[in-house]
Amino acid sequence: MIVVDTNVLLNLFCESPLSRYAHLVRAKDGDWIVPPLWRYEFMNGLAKAMWKGFLAESIAIEIMSNAIECLAAKEIEPSQDAVLSLSGKFRITAYDATYVALARQLGVLLVTEDGELNDKFPEVAYFMARFTGKQSPGMVRESTPVYGRKTIKK
């Protein structure tokens, strides 16, 4: 069991340069846990892809539906106290603290392409390449990734 950040989810459900690594993560450990927050971050990623012309609205809706079908039963809300404590202590967004708090609460790893989380929480946060033991061409540092259409088998 692992907690996965939305940037990993987007790389799994949408075509991107890092999709291969998301699939390797899933092959290594397919028991993914997410906080309910993932839905809004995921929709935001799809919306940005639509704005840039990478995804049609109908495709974005289909991807969102597929992702919800795969992950709805895997949602766990972390302790709000832990989220606020981590956010204040480490000066990270409450959004990012949600993923770290959930991983710590469950005693599992967080797989994320967020460089800040990997830097501040190396004991729990792993890049996809580190988690899988595969070399990556470069890590996403919360820049705007390019996502295209992709269908994931349920």
HUSUL-V728659 format. One record per residue. N is the residue number from 1. RES is the residue in three letters. PHI is phi in degrees with one decimal (NA if undefined). OMEGA is omega as a letter, one per 30 degrees, with the letter a starting at -180 (NA if undefined). Layout:
BEGIN
n=N res=RES phi=PHI omega=OMEGA
n=N res=RES phi=PHI omega=OMEGA
END
This chain:
BEGIN
n=1 res=MET phi=NA omega=l
n=2 res=ILE phi=-140.3 omega=l
n=3 res=VAL phi=-93.2 omega=l
n=4 res=VAL phi=-118.8 omega=l
n=5 res=ASP phi=-79.1 omega=a
n=6 res=THR phi=-60.5 omega=a
n=7 res=ASN phi=-64.7 omega=l
n=8 res=VAL phi=-73.8 omega=l
n=9 res=LEU phi=-60.0 omega=l
n=10 res=LEU phi=-62.5 omega=l
n=11 res=ASN phi=-69.8 omega=l
n=12 res=LEU phi=-80.6 omega=a
n=13 res=PHE phi=-84.6 omega=l
n=14 res=CYS phi=-125.7 omega=l
n=15 res=GLU phi=-75.6 omega=l
n=16 res=SER phi=-154.8 omega=l
n=17 res=PRO phi=-61.8 omega=a
n=18 res=LEU phi=-102.3 omega=a
n=19 res=SER phi=-57.2 omega=l
n=20 res=ARG phi=-55.8 omega=a
n=21 res=TYR phi=-70.9 omega=l
n=22 res=ALA phi=-62.8 omega=l
n=23 res=HIS phi=-68.1 omega=l
n=24 res=LEU phi=-65.9 omega=l
n=25 res=VAL phi=-61.7 omega=a
n=26 res=ARG phi=-61.9 omega=l
n=27 res=ALA phi=-68.1 omega=a
n=28 res=LYS phi=-74.7 omega=l
n=29 res=ASP phi=-151.0 omega=a
n=30 res=GLY phi=-90.3 omega=l
n=31 res=ASP phi=-90.6 omega=a
n=32 res=TRP phi=-95.2 omega=l
n=33 res=ILE phi=-116.0 omega=a
n=34 res=VAL phi=-139.6 omega=l
n=35 res=PRO phi=-80.1 omega=l
n=36 res=PRO phi=-54.8 omega=l
n=37 res=LEU phi=-54.6 omega=a
n=38 res=TRP phi=-53.8 omega=a
n=39 res=ARG phi=-59.2 omega=a
n=40 res=TYR phi=-73.7 omega=l
n=41 res=GLU phi=-67.1 omega=l
n=42 res=PHE phi=-65.3 omega=l
n=43 res=MET phi=-60.2 omega=l
n=44 res=ASN phi=-63.9 omega=l
n=45 res=GLY phi=-62.3 omega=l
n=46 res=LEU phi=-65.5 omega=l
n=47 res=ALA phi=-61.2 omega=l
n=48 res=LYS phi=-62.8 omega=l
n=49 res=ALA phi=-64.6 omega=l
n=50 res=MET phi=-66.5 omega=a
n=51 res=TRP phi=-57.1 omega=a
n=52 res=LYS phi=-86.0 omega=l
n=53 res=GLY phi=82.7 omega=l
n=54 res=PHE phi=-83.6 omega=a
n=55 res=LEU phi=-134.4 omega=l
n=56 res=ALA phi=-78.6 omega=a
n=57 res=GLU phi=-55.9 omega=a
n=58 res=SER phi=-63.1 omega=l
n=59 res=ILE phi=-71.0 omega=l
n=60 res=ALA phi=-60.9 omega=l
n=61 res=ILE phi=-63.4 omega=l
n=62 res=GLU phi=-64.5 omega=l
n=63 res=ILE phi=-62.9 omega=a
n=64 res=MET phi=-61.6 omega=l
n=65 res=SER phi=-61.5 omega=l
n=66 res=ASN phi=-63.2 omega=a
n=67 res=ALA phi=-64.7 omega=l
n=68 res=ILE phi=-62.1 omega=l
n=69 res=GLU phi=-59.7 omega=a
n=70 res=CYS phi=-76.7 omega=a
n=71 res=LEU phi=-113.7 omega=a
n=72 res=ALA phi=-54.9 omega=a
n=73 res=ALA phi=-80.3 omega=a
n=74 res=LYS phi=-108.1 omega=a
n=75 res=GLU phi=-88.2 omega=l
n=76 res=ILE phi=-136.3 omega=l
n=77 res=GLU phi=-87.2 omega=l
n=78 res=PRO phi=-77.7 omega=l
n=79 res=SER phi=-61.9 omega=l
n=80 res=GLN phi=-64.4 omega=l
n=81 res=ASP phi=-61.2 omega=l
n=82 res=ALA phi=-65.5 omega=l
n=83 res=VAL phi=-61.3 omega=a
n=84 res=LEU phi=-65.7 omega=l
n=85 res=SER phi=-63.0 omega=l
n=86 res=LEU phi=-63.3 omega=a
n=87 res=SER phi=-60.9 omega=a
n=88 res=GLY phi=-68.8 omega=a
n=89 res=LYS phi=-69.9 omega=a
n=90 res=PHE phi=-105.4 omega=l
n=91 res=ARG phi=54.4 omega=l
n=92 res=ILE phi=-119.1 omega=l
n=93 res=THR phi=-64.5 omega=l
n=94 res=ALA phi=-62.4 omega=l
n=95 res=TYR phi=-61.5 omega=l
n=96 res=ASP phi=-66.0 omega=a
n=97 res=ALA phi=-62.3 omega=l
n=98 res=THR phi=-60.2 omega=a
n=99 res=TYR phi=-70.1 omega=l
n=100 res=VAL phi=-64.3 omega=a
n=101 res=ALA phi=-60.7 omega=a
n=102 res=LEU phi=-65.3 omega=l
n=103 res=ALA phi=-61.8 omega=l
n=104 res=ARG phi=-65.7 omega=a
n=105 res=GLN phi=-59.9 omega=a
n=106 res=LEU phi=-90.0 omega=a
n=107 res=GLY phi=70.0 omega=a
n=108 res=VAL phi=-127.9 omega=l
n=109 res=LEU phi=-82.3 omega=l
n=110 res=LEU phi=-108.6 omega=l
n=111 res=VAL phi=-100.5 omega=a
n=112 res=THR phi=-150.3 omega=l
n=113 res=GLU phi=-96.3 omega=l
n=114 res=ASP phi=-78.0 omega=a
n=115 res=GLY phi=-61.7 omega=a
n=116 res=GLU phi=-63.2 omega=l
n=117 res=LEU phi=-66.6 omega=l
n=118 res=ASN phi=-65.3 omega=l
n=119 res=ASP phi=-71.0 omega=a
n=120 res=LYS phi=-85.0 omega=a
n=121 res=PHE phi=-133.3 omega=a
n=122 res=PRO phi=-63.4 omega=l
n=123 res=GLU phi=-76.9 omega=a
n=124 res=VAL phi=-126.6 omega=a
n=125 res=ALA phi=-96.1 omega=a
n=126 res=TYR phi=-127.6 omega=l
n=127 res=PHE phi=-65.3 omega=l
n=128 res=MET phi=-57.0 omega=a
n=129 res=ALA phi=-64.1 omega=l
n=130 res=ARG phi=-65.5 omega=a
n=131 res=PHE phi=-63.0 omega=a
n=132 res=THR phi=-88.5 omega=a
n=133 res=GLY phi=78.2 omega=a
n=134 res=LYS phi=-105.0 omega=l
n=135 res=GLN phi=-77.4 omega=l
n=136 res=SER phi=-105.4 omega=l
n=137 res=PRO phi=-70.6 omega=a
n=138 res=GLY phi=156.1 omega=a
n=139 res=MET phi=-96.6 omega=l
n=140 res=VAL phi=-77.5 omega=l
n=141 res=ARG phi=-114.5 omega=l
n=142 res=GLU phi=58.2 omega=l
n=143 res=SER phi=-83.0 omega=a
n=144 res=THR phi=-79.4 omega=l
n=145 res=PRO phi=-77.6 omega=l
n=146 res=VAL phi=-104.6 omega=a
n=147 res=TYR phi=-118.6 omega=l
n=148 res=GLY phi=-123.5 omega=a
n=149 res=ARG phi=-76.3 omega=l
n=150 res=LYS phi=-160.1 omega=l
n=151 res=THR phi=-114.1 omega=l
n=152 res=ILE phi=-101.0 omega=l
n=153 res=LYS phi=-75.2 omega=a
n=154 res=LYS phi=-81.9 omega=NA
END
